[in-house]
Amino acid sequence: MFATTPLHVVAVSAGLGQPSSTRLLADRLAAATREQLTADRDRADQDRNVEVRVIELRDLAVDIANHLVSGFPSAGLREAIEAVTEADGLIAVTPVFTASYSGLFKSFFDLIDNTALTGKPVVIAATGGTARHSLVLEHALRPLFAYLRAVTVPTSVYAASEDWGSSGDQYTEGLPSRIRRAGGELASAVLDRTVPGASSGPRPDTGEGYDGEDAVVPFEQQLADLRLD
């Protein structure tokens, strides 16, 4: 019997403008993830819908500030927090302010219990005016979600002003390519695969009803598996 429970992907955008490049990046990452999840669903012949939601933190800014000082979330903020903690996959996008994530972005995630995102796959992304701030993903966002015990996918996406409309060059990938790769990694993580295209066959030395720890594959066997026929 195929699973019919929808897959929920939530994107959190901390952009302040309307429209904003941060929201645009969140939308494109969400679309790439949905596209890959839908393709995987069709290949597996499963009737499982993919539901995507984007949460704009600018609309919750006052509620976030009130909750920080009062300890009581509004109904809308509570619902947004529940959507994030219950999502199958999360996309988190912030503008860069003073070489780090924005205060609004950090304040929202300060309201989430540090165990509520345990094991949840996350794409981290940021926007800024110059590529010089791209390391914010590694020195600020990735440690934040490591503290929250989430699982950040390998590819993070930074979009500088000059990246929009650029297809890259012989040395670097363009923004659309990075978005597709990050979306594919998130989709794979949501479907409990380690990398795109990884085998989902039975574990070695286990039966069909195996329900324990992952089997340890001897190093010699791993080397043998790498040999080409």
Biotite code that builds the C-alpha atoms (Angstrom):
import biotite.structure as struc

atoms = struc.array([
    struc.Atom([0.000, 0.000, 0.000], chain_id="A", res_id=1, res_name="MET", atom_name="CA", element="C"),
    struc.Atom([1.499, 3.314, -1.040], chain_id="A", res_id=2, res_name="PHE", atom_name="CA", element="C"),
    struc.Atom([1.836, 6.202, 1.394], chain_id="A", res_id=3, res_name="ALA", atom_name="CA", element="C"),
    struc.Atom([-0.738, 8.915, 0.907], chain_id="A", res_id=4, res_name="THR", atom_name="CA", element="C"),
    struc.Atom([0.316, 11.354, 3.627], chain_id="A", res_id=5, res_name="THR", atom_name="CA", element="C"),
    struc.Atom([1.536, 14.558, 1.922], chain_id="A", res_id=6, res_name="PRO", atom_name="CA", element="C"),
    struc.Atom([5.152, 15.569, 2.175], chain_id="A", res_id=7, res_name="LEU", atom_name="CA", element="C"),
    struc.Atom([5.458, 19.021, 3.732], chain_id="A", res_id=8, res_name="HIS", atom_name="CA", element="C"),
    struc.Atom([8.275, 21.378, 2.762], chain_id="A", res_id=9, res_name="VAL", atom_name="CA", element="C"),
    struc.Atom([8.442, 24.727, 4.563], chain_id="A", res_id=10, res_name="VAL", atom_name="CA", element="C"),
    struc.Atom([10.598, 27.666, 3.483], chain_id="A", res_id=11, res_name="ALA", atom_name="CA", element="C"),
    struc.Atom([11.357, 30.447, 5.963], chain_id="A", res_id=12, res_name="VAL", atom_name="CA", element="C"),
    struc.Atom([12.199, 33.807, 4.397], chain_id="A", res_id=13, res_name="SER", atom_name="CA", element="C"),
    struc.Atom([13.604, 36.649, 6.506], chain_id="A", res_id=14, res_name="ALA", atom_name="CA", element="C"),
    struc.Atom([13.530, 39.229, 3.730], chain_id="A", res_id=15, res_name="GLY", atom_name="CA", element="C"),
    struc.Atom([12.351, 42.678, 4.757], chain_id="A", res_id=16, res_name="LEU", atom_name="CA", element="C"),
    struc.Atom([11.359, 44.139, 1.393], chain_id="A", res_id=17, res_name="GLY", atom_name="CA", element="C"),
    struc.Atom([8.387, 43.296, -0.739], chain_id="A", res_id=18, res_name="GLN", atom_name="CA", element="C"),
    struc.Atom([9.352, 41.906, -3.127], chain_id="A", res_id=19, res_name="PRO", atom_name="CA", element="C"),
    struc.Atom([12.752, 40.775, -1.887], chain_id="A", res_id=20, res_name="SER", atom_name="CA", element="C"),
    struc.Atom([15.575, 38.707, -3.327], chain_id="A", res_id=21, res_name="SER", atom_name="CA", element="C"),
    struc.Atom([15.454, 36.603, -0.154], chain_id="A", res_id=22, res_name="THR", atom_name="CA", element="C"),
    struc.Atom([11.842, 35.603, -0.823], chain_id="A", res_id=23, res_name="ARG", atom_name="CA", element="C"),
    struc.Atom([12.696, 34.962, -4.475], chain_id="A", res_id=24, res_name="LEU", atom_name="CA", element="C"),
    struc.Atom([15.515, 32.624, -3.489], chain_id="A", res_id=25, res_name="LEU", atom_name="CA", element="C"),
    struc.Atom([13.231, 30.817, -1.033], chain_id="A", res_id=26, res_name="ALA", atom_name="CA", element="C"),
    struc.Atom([10.593, 30.366, -3.745], chain_id="A", res_id=27, res_name="ASP", atom_name="CA", element="C"),
    struc.Atom([13.109, 28.960, -6.234], chain_id="A", res_id=28, res_name="ARG", atom_name="CA", element="C"),
    struc.Atom([14.598, 26.544, -3.716], chain_id="A", res_id=29, res_name="LEU", atom_name="CA", element="C"),
    struc.Atom([11.115, 25.388, -2.768], chain_id="A", res_id=30, res_name="ALA", atom_name="CA", element="C"),
    struc.Atom([10.199, 24.902, -6.441], chain_id="A", res_id=31, res_name="ALA", atom_name="CA", element="C"),
    struc.Atom([13.380, 22.889, -7.091], chain_id="A", res_id=32, res_name="ALA", atom_name="CA", element="C"),
    struc.Atom([12.668, 20.674, -4.081], chain_id="A", res_id=33, res_name="THR", atom_name="CA", element="C"),
    struc.Atom([9.062, 20.144, -5.111], chain_id="A", res_id=34, res_name="ARG", atom_name="CA", element="C"),
    struc.Atom([10.122, 19.285, -8.660], chain_id="A", res_id=35, res_name="GLU", atom_name="CA", element="C"),
    struc.Atom([12.566, 16.629, -7.455], chain_id="A", res_id=36, res_name="GLN", atom_name="CA", element="C"),
    struc.Atom([10.152, 15.166, -4.895], chain_id="A", res_id=37, res_name="LEU", atom_name="CA", element="C"),
    struc.Atom([7.431, 14.968, -7.546], chain_id="A", res_id=38, res_name="THR", atom_name="CA", element="C"),
    struc.Atom([9.784, 13.264, -10.000], chain_id="A", res_id=39, res_name="ALA", atom_name="CA", element="C"),
    struc.Atom([10.819, 10.717, -7.373], chain_id="A", res_id=40, res_name="ASP", atom_name="CA", element="C"),
    struc.Atom([7.179, 10.111, -6.489], chain_id="A", res_id=41, res_name="ARG", atom_name="CA", element="C"),
    struc.Atom([6.290, 9.474, -10.131], chain_id="A", res_id=42, res_name="ASP", atom_name="CA", element="C"),
    struc.Atom([9.224, 7.085, -10.590], chain_id="A", res_id=43, res_name="ARG", atom_name="CA", element="C"),
    struc.Atom([8.108, 5.131, -7.524], chain_id="A", res_id=44, res_name="ALA", atom_name="CA", element="C"),
    struc.Atom([4.493, 5.163, -8.773], chain_id="A", res_id=45, res_name="ASP", atom_name="CA", element="C"),
    struc.Atom([3.289, 6.597, -5.473], chain_id="A", res_id=46, res_name="GLN", atom_name="CA", element="C"),
    struc.Atom([0.228, 8.747, -4.921], chain_id="A", res_id=47, res_name="ASP", atom_name="CA", element="C"),
    struc.Atom([1.828, 11.175, -2.483], chain_id="A", res_id=48, res_name="ARG", atom_name="CA", element="C"),
    struc.Atom([1.306, 14.915, -2.780], chain_id="A", res_id=49, res_name="ASN", atom_name="CA", element="C"),
    struc.Atom([3.973, 17.493, -2.051], chain_id="A", res_id=50, res_name="VAL", atom_name="CA", element="C"),
    struc.Atom([2.823, 20.589, -0.160], chain_id="A", res_id=51, res_name="GLU", atom_name="CA", element="C"),
    struc.Atom([5.063, 23.660, -0.016], chain_id="A", res_id=52, res_name="VAL", atom_name="CA", element="C"),
    struc.Atom([4.604, 26.658, 2.240], chain_id="A", res_id=53, res_name="ARG", atom_name="CA", element="C"),
    struc.Atom([6.645, 29.849, 2.514], chain_id="A", res_id=54, res_name="VAL", atom_name="CA", element="C"),
    struc.Atom([6.653, 31.713, 5.837], chain_id="A", res_id=55, res_name="ILE", atom_name="CA", element="C"),
    struc.Atom([7.468, 35.417, 5.591], chain_id="A", res_id=56, res_name="GLU", atom_name="CA", element="C"),
    struc.Atom([9.021, 36.509, 8.887], chain_id="A", res_id=57, res_name="LEU", atom_name="CA", element="C"),
    struc.Atom([8.435, 40.196, 8.078], chain_id="A", res_id=58, res_name="ARG", atom_name="CA", element="C"),
    struc.Atom([4.721, 39.540, 8.611], chain_id="A", res_id=59, res_name="ASP", atom_name="CA", element="C"),
    struc.Atom([5.448, 38.078, 12.050], chain_id="A", res_id=60, res_name="LEU", atom_name="CA", element="C"),
    struc.Atom([8.068, 40.620, 13.200], chain_id="A", res_id=61, res_name="ALA", atom_name="CA", element="C"),
    struc.Atom([5.886, 42.287, 15.843], chain_id="A", res_id=62, res_name="VAL", atom_name="CA", element="C"),
    struc.Atom([4.611, 38.929, 17.116], chain_id="A", res_id=63, res_name="ASP", atom_name="CA", element="C"),
    struc.Atom([8.179, 37.636, 17.396], chain_id="A", res_id=64, res_name="ILE", atom_name="CA", element="C"),
    struc.Atom([9.274, 40.688, 19.395], chain_id="A", res_id=65, res_name="ALA", atom_name="CA", element="C"),
    struc.Atom([6.249, 40.414, 21.703], chain_id="A", res_id=66, res_name="ASN", atom_name="CA", element="C"),
    struc.Atom([6.908, 36.735, 22.313], chain_id="A", res_id=67, res_name="HIS", atom_name="CA", element="C"),
    struc.Atom([10.550, 37.413, 23.188], chain_id="A", res_id=68, res_name="LEU", atom_name="CA", element="C"),
    struc.Atom([9.545, 39.809, 25.974], chain_id="A", res_id=69, res_name="VAL", atom_name="CA", element="C"),
    struc.Atom([6.275, 38.239, 27.119], chain_id="A", res_id=70, res_name="SER", atom_name="CA", element="C"),
    struc.Atom([6.784, 34.530, 26.512], chain_id="A", res_id=71, res_name="GLY", atom_name="CA", element="C"),
    struc.Atom([3.352, 34.238, 24.902], chain_id="A", res_id=72, res_name="PHE", atom_name="CA", element="C"),
    struc.Atom([3.159, 33.618, 21.135], chain_id="A", res_id=73, res_name="PRO", atom_name="CA", element="C"),
    struc.Atom([0.279, 34.882, 19.061], chain_id="A", res_id=74, res_name="SER", atom_name="CA", element="C"),
    struc.Atom([-1.878, 32.350, 17.264], chain_id="A", res_id=75, res_name="ALA", atom_name="CA", element="C"),
    struc.Atom([-0.213, 33.143, 13.944], chain_id="A", res_id=76, res_name="GLY", atom_name="CA", element="C"),
    struc.Atom([3.314, 32.802, 15.343], chain_id="A", res_id=77, res_name="LEU", atom_name="CA", element="C"),
    struc.Atom([2.458, 29.576, 17.129], chain_id="A", res_id=78, res_name="ARG", atom_name="CA", element="C"),
    struc.Atom([1.080, 28.149, 13.894], chain_id="A", res_id=79, res_name="GLU", atom_name="CA", element="C"),
    struc.Atom([4.231, 29.179, 11.985], chain_id="A", res_id=80, res_name="ALA", atom_name="CA", element="C"),
    struc.Atom([6.494, 27.538, 14.576], chain_id="A", res_id=81, res_name="ILE", atom_name="CA", element="C"),
    struc.Atom([4.424, 24.347, 14.399], chain_id="A", res_id=82, res_name="GLU", atom_name="CA", element="C"),
    struc.Atom([4.657, 24.352, 10.603], chain_id="A", res_id=83, res_name="ALA", atom_name="CA", element="C"),
    struc.Atom([8.460, 24.556, 10.818], chain_id="A", res_id=84, res_name="VAL", atom_name="CA", element="C"),
    struc.Atom([8.874, 21.898, 13.500], chain_id="A", res_id=85, res_name="THR", atom_name="CA", element="C"),
    struc.Atom([6.454, 19.477, 11.800], chain_id="A", res_id=86, res_name="GLU", atom_name="CA", element="C"),
    struc.Atom([7.784, 19.896, 8.249], chain_id="A", res_id=87, res_name="ALA", atom_name="CA", element="C"),
    struc.Atom([9.448, 16.995, 6.459], chain_id="A", res_id=88, res_name="ASP", atom_name="CA", element="C"),
    struc.Atom([12.039, 19.372, 5.015], chain_id="A", res_id=89, res_name="GLY", atom_name="CA", element="C"),
    struc.Atom([13.031, 22.960, 5.783], chain_id="A", res_id=90, res_name="LEU", atom_name="CA", element="C"),
    struc.Atom([14.491, 25.775, 3.683], chain_id="A", res_id=91, res_name="ILE", atom_name="CA", element="C"),
    struc.Atom([15.937, 28.694, 5.668], chain_id="A", res_id=92, res_name="ALA", atom_name="CA", element="C"),
    struc.Atom([16.869, 31.897, 3.838], chain_id="A", res_id=93, res_name="VAL", atom_name="CA", element="C"),
    struc.Atom([18.158, 35.134, 5.349], chain_id="A", res_id=94, res_name="THR", atom_name="CA", element="C"),
    struc.Atom([19.616, 38.386, 4.063], chain_id="A", res_id=95, res_name="PRO", atom_name="CA", element="C"),
    struc.Atom([23.121, 39.146, 5.305], chain_id="A", res_id=96, res_name="VAL", atom_name="CA", element="C"),
    struc.Atom([23.281, 41.928, 7.894], chain_id="A", res_id=97, res_name="PHE", atom_name="CA", element="C"),
    struc.Atom([26.654, 42.940, 9.382], chain_id="A", res_id=98, res_name="THR", atom_name="CA", element="C"),
    struc.Atom([28.346, 39.763, 8.130], chain_id="A", res_id=99, res_name="ALA", atom_name="CA", element="C"),
    struc.Atom([25.776, 37.425, 9.683], chain_id="A", res_id=100, res_name="SER", atom_name="CA", element="C"),
    struc.Atom([22.123, 36.381, 9.582], chain_id="A", res_id=101, res_name="TYR", atom_name="CA", element="C"),
    struc.Atom([19.536, 39.057, 10.251], chain_id="A", res_id=102, res_name="SER", atom_name="CA", element="C"),
    struc.Atom([18.211, 39.746, 13.739], chain_id="A", res_id=103, res_name="GLY", atom_name="CA", element="C"),
    struc.Atom([14.690, 38.840, 12.613], chain_id="A", res_id=104, res_name="LEU", atom_name="CA", element="C"),
    struc.Atom([15.887, 35.462, 11.332], chain_id="A", res_id=105, res_name="PHE", atom_name="CA", element="C"),
    struc.Atom([17.791, 34.685, 14.550], chain_id="A", res_id=106, res_name="LYS", atom_name="CA", element="C"),
    struc.Atom([14.947, 35.879, 16.778], chain_id="A", res_id=107, res_name="SER", atom_name="CA", element="C"),
    struc.Atom([12.507, 33.493, 15.094], chain_id="A", res_id=108, res_name="PHE", atom_name="CA", element="C"),
    struc.Atom([14.761, 30.471, 15.525], chain_id="A", res_id=109, res_name="PHE", atom_name="CA", element="C"),
    struc.Atom([15.474, 31.532, 19.121], chain_id="A", res_id=110, res_name="ASP", atom_name="CA", element="C"),
    struc.Atom([11.812, 30.727, 19.777], chain_id="A", res_id=111, res_name="LEU", atom_name="CA", element="C"),
    struc.Atom([12.169, 27.132, 18.612], chain_id="A", res_id=112, res_name="ILE", atom_name="CA", element="C"),
    struc.Atom([13.141, 24.507, 21.170], chain_id="A", res_id=113, res_name="ASP", atom_name="CA", element="C"),
    struc.Atom([16.658, 23.260, 20.551], chain_id="A", res_id=114, res_name="ASN", atom_name="CA", element="C"),
    struc.Atom([15.431, 19.674, 20.132], chain_id="A", res_id=115, res_name="THR", atom_name="CA", element="C"),
    struc.Atom([12.436, 20.424, 17.909], chain_id="A", res_id=116, res_name="ALA", atom_name="CA", element="C"),
    struc.Atom([14.437, 20.222, 14.659], chain_id="A", res_id=117, res_name="LEU", atom_name="CA", element="C"),
    struc.Atom([16.428, 17.111, 15.570], chain_id="A", res_id=118, res_name="THR", atom_name="CA", element="C"),
    struc.Atom([17.216, 15.134, 12.428], chain_id="A", res_id=119, res_name="GLY", atom_name="CA", element="C"),
    struc.Atom([15.241, 17.457, 10.159], chain_id="A", res_id=120, res_name="LYS", atom_name="CA", element="C"),
    struc.Atom([16.856, 18.033, 6.724], chain_id="A", res_id=121, res_name="PRO", atom_name="CA", element="C"),
    struc.Atom([17.530, 21.709, 6.034], chain_id="A", res_id=122, res_name="VAL", atom_name="CA", element="C"),
    struc.Atom([18.802, 23.787, 3.120], chain_id="A", res_id=123, res_name="VAL", atom_name="CA", element="C"),
    struc.Atom([20.509, 26.966, 4.314], chain_id="A", res_id=124, res_name="ILE", atom_name="CA", element="C"),
    struc.Atom([20.658, 29.958, 1.986], chain_id="A", res_id=125, res_name="ALA", atom_name="CA", element="C"),
    struc.Atom([21.419, 33.669, 2.107], chain_id="A", res_id=126, res_name="ALA", atom_name="CA", element="C"),
    struc.Atom([21.330, 36.772, -0.057], chain_id="A", res_id=127, res_name="THR", atom_name="CA", element="C"),
    struc.Atom([23.604, 39.789, -0.085], chain_id="A", res_id=128, res_name="GLY", atom_name="CA", element="C"),
    struc.Atom([24.917, 42.625, -2.151], chain_id="A", res_id=129, res_name="GLY", atom_name="CA", element="C"),
    struc.Atom([28.357, 41.125, -2.702], chain_id="A", res_id=130, res_name="THR", atom_name="CA", element="C"),
    struc.Atom([29.881, 37.654, -2.949], chain_id="A", res_id=131, res_name="ALA", atom_name="CA", element="C"),
    struc.Atom([32.367, 38.589, -0.201], chain_id="A", res_id=132, res_name="ARG", atom_name="CA", element="C"),
    struc.Atom([29.730, 37.659, 2.396], chain_id="A", res_id=133, res_name="HIS", atom_name="CA", element="C"),
    struc.Atom([29.154, 34.132, 1.088], chain_id="A", res_id=134, res_name="SER", atom_name="CA", element="C"),
    struc.Atom([31.006, 32.511, 4.014], chain_id="A", res_id=135, res_name="LEU", atom_name="CA", element="C"),
    struc.Atom([28.157, 33.572, 6.294], chain_id="A", res_id=136, res_name="VAL", atom_name="CA", element="C"),
    struc.Atom([26.595, 30.233, 5.364], chain_id="A", res_id=137, res_name="LEU", atom_name="CA", element="C"),
    struc.Atom([29.469, 28.328, 6.944], chain_id="A", res_id=138, res_name="GLU", atom_name="CA", element="C"),
    struc.Atom([30.415, 30.484, 9.918], chain_id="A", res_id=139, res_name="HIS", atom_name="CA", element="C"),
    struc.Atom([26.905, 31.516, 11.000], chain_id="A", res_id=140, res_name="ALA", atom_name="CA", element="C"),
    struc.Atom([24.018, 29.493, 9.537], chain_id="A", res_id=141, res_name="LEU", atom_name="CA", element="C"),
    struc.Atom([25.481, 25.992, 9.551], chain_id="A", res_id=142, res_name="ARG", atom_name="CA", element="C"),
    struc.Atom([26.583, 26.202, 13.223], chain_id="A", res_id=143, res_name="PRO", atom_name="CA", element="C"),
    struc.Atom([23.146, 27.572, 14.173], chain_id="A", res_id=144, res_name="LEU", atom_name="CA", element="C"),
    struc.Atom([21.346, 24.571, 12.710], chain_id="A", res_id=145, res_name="PHE", atom_name="CA", element="C"),
    struc.Atom([23.965, 22.189, 14.084], chain_id="A", res_id=146, res_name="ALA", atom_name="CA", element="C"),
    struc.Atom([23.074, 23.534, 17.539], chain_id="A", res_id=147, res_name="TYR", atom_name="CA", element="C"),
    struc.Atom([19.406, 22.920, 16.742], chain_id="A", res_id=148, res_name="LEU", atom_name="CA", element="C"),
    struc.Atom([20.394, 19.336, 15.791], chain_id="A", res_id=149, res_name="ARG", atom_name="CA", element="C"),
    struc.Atom([19.066, 19.663, 12.269], chain_id="A", res_id=150, res_name="ALA", atom_name="CA", element="C"),
    struc.Atom([20.780, 17.988, 9.310], chain_id="A", res_id=151, res_name="VAL", atom_name="CA", element="C"),
    struc.Atom([21.963, 20.590, 6.805], chain_id="A", res_id=152, res_name="THR", atom_name="CA", element="C"),
    struc.Atom([22.417, 19.270, 3.277], chain_id="A", res_id=153, res_name="VAL", atom_name="CA", element="C"),
    struc.Atom([25.905, 19.616, 1.753], chain_id="A", res_id=154, res_name="PRO", atom_name="CA", element="C"),
    struc.Atom([25.002, 22.342, -0.740], chain_id="A", res_id=155, res_name="THR", atom_name="CA", element="C"),
    struc.Atom([24.223, 25.775, 0.681], chain_id="A", res_id=156, res_name="SER", atom_name="CA", element="C"),
    struc.Atom([23.171, 28.598, -1.626], chain_id="A", res_id=157, res_name="VAL", atom_name="CA", element="C"),
    struc.Atom([24.378, 32.185, -1.511], chain_id="A", res_id=158, res_name="TYR", atom_name="CA", element="C"),
    struc.Atom([22.971, 34.675, -4.003], chain_id="A", res_id=159, res_name="ALA", atom_name="CA", element="C"),
    struc.Atom([24.786, 37.968, -4.495], chain_id="A", res_id=160, res_name="ALA", atom_name="CA", element="C"),
    struc.Atom([23.261, 40.714, -6.591], chain_id="A", res_id=161, res_name="SER", atom_name="CA", element="C"),
    struc.Atom([25.331, 39.752, -9.642], chain_id="A", res_id=162, res_name="GLU", atom_name="CA", element="C"),
    struc.Atom([24.229, 36.094, -9.421], chain_id="A", res_id=163, res_name="ASP", atom_name="CA", element="C"),
    struc.Atom([20.689, 36.818, -10.561], chain_id="A", res_id=164, res_name="TRP", atom_name="CA", element="C"),
    struc.Atom([20.501, 36.190, -14.284], chain_id="A", res_id=165, res_name="GLY", atom_name="CA", element="C"),
    struc.Atom([24.016, 34.729, -14.400], chain_id="A", res_id=166, res_name="SER", atom_name="CA", element="C"),
    struc.Atom([24.654, 31.198, -15.651], chain_id="A", res_id=167, res_name="SER", atom_name="CA", element="C"),
    struc.Atom([28.154, 31.018, -14.182], chain_id="A", res_id=168, res_name="GLY", atom_name="CA", element="C"),
    struc.Atom([31.390, 30.408, -16.081], chain_id="A", res_id=169, res_name="ASP", atom_name="CA", element="C"),
    struc.Atom([33.899, 27.629, -16.668], chain_id="A", res_id=170, res_name="GLN", atom_name="CA", element="C"),
    struc.Atom([35.044, 27.804, -13.044], chain_id="A", res_id=171, res_name="TYR", atom_name="CA", element="C"),
    struc.Atom([31.817, 28.300, -11.104], chain_id="A", res_id=172, res_name="THR", atom_name="CA", element="C"),
    struc.Atom([28.240, 27.059, -11.237], chain_id="A", res_id=173, res_name="GLU", atom_name="CA", element="C"),
    struc.Atom([25.502, 29.563, -11.886], chain_id="A", res_id=174, res_name="GLY", atom_name="CA", element="C"),
    struc.Atom([22.783, 30.240, -9.330], chain_id="A", res_id=175, res_name="LEU", atom_name="CA", element="C"),
    struc.Atom([20.122, 28.085, -11.089], chain_id="A", res_id=176, res_name="PRO", atom_name="CA", element="C"),
    struc.Atom([22.455, 25.076, -11.041], chain_id="A", res_id=177, res_name="SER", atom_name="CA", element="C"),
    struc.Atom([23.201, 25.504, -7.340], chain_id="A", res_id=178, res_name="ARG", atom_name="CA", element="C"),
    struc.Atom([19.507, 25.858, -6.568], chain_id="A", res_id=179, res_name="ILE", atom_name="CA", element="C"),
    struc.Atom([18.691, 22.636, -8.447], chain_id="A", res_id=180, res_name="ARG", atom_name="CA", element="C"),
    struc.Atom([21.484, 20.768, -6.664], chain_id="A", res_id=181, res_name="ARG", atom_name="CA", element="C"),
    struc.Atom([20.414, 21.966, -3.207], chain_id="A", res_id=182, res_name="ALA", atom_name="CA", element="C"),
    struc.Atom([16.769, 21.168, -3.974], chain_id="A", res_id=183, res_name="GLY", atom_name="CA", element="C"),
    struc.Atom([17.753, 17.688, -5.118], chain_id="A", res_id=184, res_name="GLY", atom_name="CA", element="C"),
    struc.Atom([19.768, 17.073, -1.953], chain_id="A", res_id=185, res_name="GLU", atom_name="CA", element="C"),
    struc.Atom([16.893, 18.202, 0.240], chain_id="A", res_id=186, res_name="LEU", atom_name="CA", element="C"),
    struc.Atom([14.445, 15.987, -1.645], chain_id="A", res_id=187, res_name="ALA", atom_name="CA", element="C"),
    struc.Atom([16.783, 13.030, -1.222], chain_id="A", res_id=188, res_name="SER", atom_name="CA", element="C"),
    struc.Atom([17.153, 13.715, 2.498], chain_id="A", res_id=189, res_name="ALA", atom_name="CA", element="C"),
    struc.Atom([13.392, 14.036, 2.911], chain_id="A", res_id=190, res_name="VAL", atom_name="CA", element="C"),
    struc.Atom([12.986, 10.640, 1.255], chain_id="A", res_id=191, res_name="LEU", atom_name="CA", element="C"),
    struc.Atom([15.626, 9.216, 3.615], chain_id="A", res_id=192, res_name="ASP", atom_name="CA", element="C"),
    struc.Atom([18.357, 8.730, 1.042], chain_id="A", res_id=193, res_name="ARG", atom_name="CA", element="C"),
    struc.Atom([21.900, 9.821, 1.599], chain_id="A", res_id=194, res_name="THR", atom_name="CA", element="C"),
    struc.Atom([22.650, 11.182, -1.879], chain_id="A", res_id=195, res_name="VAL", atom_name="CA", element="C"),
    struc.Atom([20.608, 11.704, -5.056], chain_id="A", res_id=196, res_name="PRO", atom_name="CA", element="C"),
    struc.Atom([20.235, 8.396, -6.861], chain_id="A", res_id=197, res_name="GLY", atom_name="CA", element="C"),
    struc.Atom([21.456, 6.291, -3.947], chain_id="A", res_id=198, res_name="ALA", atom_name="CA", element="C"),
    struc.Atom([20.212, 2.722, -3.796], chain_id="A", res_id=199, res_name="SER", atom_name="CA", element="C"),
    struc.Atom([17.308, 2.048, -1.472], chain_id="A", res_id=200, res_name="SER", atom_name="CA", element="C"),
    struc.Atom([17.729, -1.730, -1.691], chain_id="A", res_id=201, res_name="GLY", atom_name="CA", element="C"),
    struc.Atom([17.999, -4.112, 1.275], chain_id="A", res_id=202, res_name="PRO", atom_name="CA", element="C"),
    struc.Atom([20.880, -3.658, 3.702], chain_id="A", res_id=203, res_name="ARG", atom_name="CA", element="C"),
    struc.Atom([23.725, -6.203, 3.493], chain_id="A", res_id=204, res_name="PRO", atom_name="CA", element="C"),
    struc.Atom([23.477, -9.246, 5.737], chain_id="A", res_id=205, res_name="ASP", atom_name="CA", element="C"),
    struc.Atom([19.937, -8.387, 6.836], chain_id="A", res_id=206, res_name="THR", atom_name="CA", element="C"),
    struc.Atom([16.578, -9.914, 6.195], chain_id="A", res_id=207, res_name="GLY", atom_name="CA", element="C"),
    struc.Atom([13.514, -8.230, 4.837], chain_id="A", res_id=208, res_name="GLU", atom_name="CA", element="C"),
    struc.Atom([12.191, -7.614, 8.337], chain_id="A", res_id=209, res_name="GLY", atom_name="CA", element="C"),
    struc.Atom([15.411, -6.132, 9.673], chain_id="A", res_id=210, res_name="TYR", atom_name="CA", element="C"),
    struc.Atom([14.623, -3.423, 12.214], chain_id="A", res_id=211, res_name="ASP", atom_name="CA", element="C"),
    struc.Atom([17.916, -2.782, 14.013], chain_id="A", res_id=212, res_name="GLY", atom_name="CA", element="C"),
    struc.Atom([21.034, -0.704, 13.554], chain_id="A", res_id=213, res_name="GLU", atom_name="CA", element="C"),
    struc.Atom([22.632, -0.266, 10.139], chain_id="A", res_id=214, res_name="ASP", atom_name="CA", element="C"),
    struc.Atom([24.942, -3.176, 9.390], chain_id="A", res_id=215, res_name="ALA", atom_name="CA", element="C"),
    struc.Atom([28.692, -2.491, 9.497], chain_id="A", res_id=216, res_name="VAL", atom_name="CA", element="C"),
    struc.Atom([30.223, -3.271, 6.092], chain_id="A", res_id=217, res_name="VAL", atom_name="CA", element="C"),
    struc.Atom([33.824, -4.547, 6.341], chain_id="A", res_id=218, res_name="PRO", atom_name="CA", element="C"),
    struc.Atom([36.404, -2.277, 4.738], chain_id="A", res_id=219, res_name="PHE", atom_name="CA", element="C"),
    struc.Atom([37.547, -5.056, 2.394], chain_id="A", res_id=220, res_name="GLU", atom_name="CA", element="C"),
    struc.Atom([34.010, -5.423, 1.088], chain_id="A", res_id=221, res_name="GLN", atom_name="CA", element="C"),
    struc.Atom([33.728, -1.661, 0.548], chain_id="A", res_id=222, res_name="GLN", atom_name="CA", element="C"),
    struc.Atom([36.915, -1.741, -1.537], chain_id="A", res_id=223, res_name="LEU", atom_name="CA", element="C"),
    struc.Atom([35.643, -4.715, -3.517], chain_id="A", res_id=224, res_name="ALA", atom_name="CA", element="C"),
    struc.Atom([32.392, -2.897, -4.264], chain_id="A", res_id=225, res_name="ASP", atom_name="CA", element="C"),
    struc.Atom([34.377, -0.053, -5.826], chain_id="A", res_id=226, res_name="LEU", atom_name="CA", element="C"),
    struc.Atom([35.991, -2.283, -8.445], chain_id="A", res_id=227, res_name="ARG", atom_name="CA", element="C"),
    struc.Atom([34.763, -1.811, -11.968], chain_id="A", res_id=228, res_name="LEU", atom_name="CA", element="C"),
    struc.Atom([33.712, -4.820, -14.025], chain_id="A", res_id=229, res_name="ASP", atom_name="CA", element="C"),
])
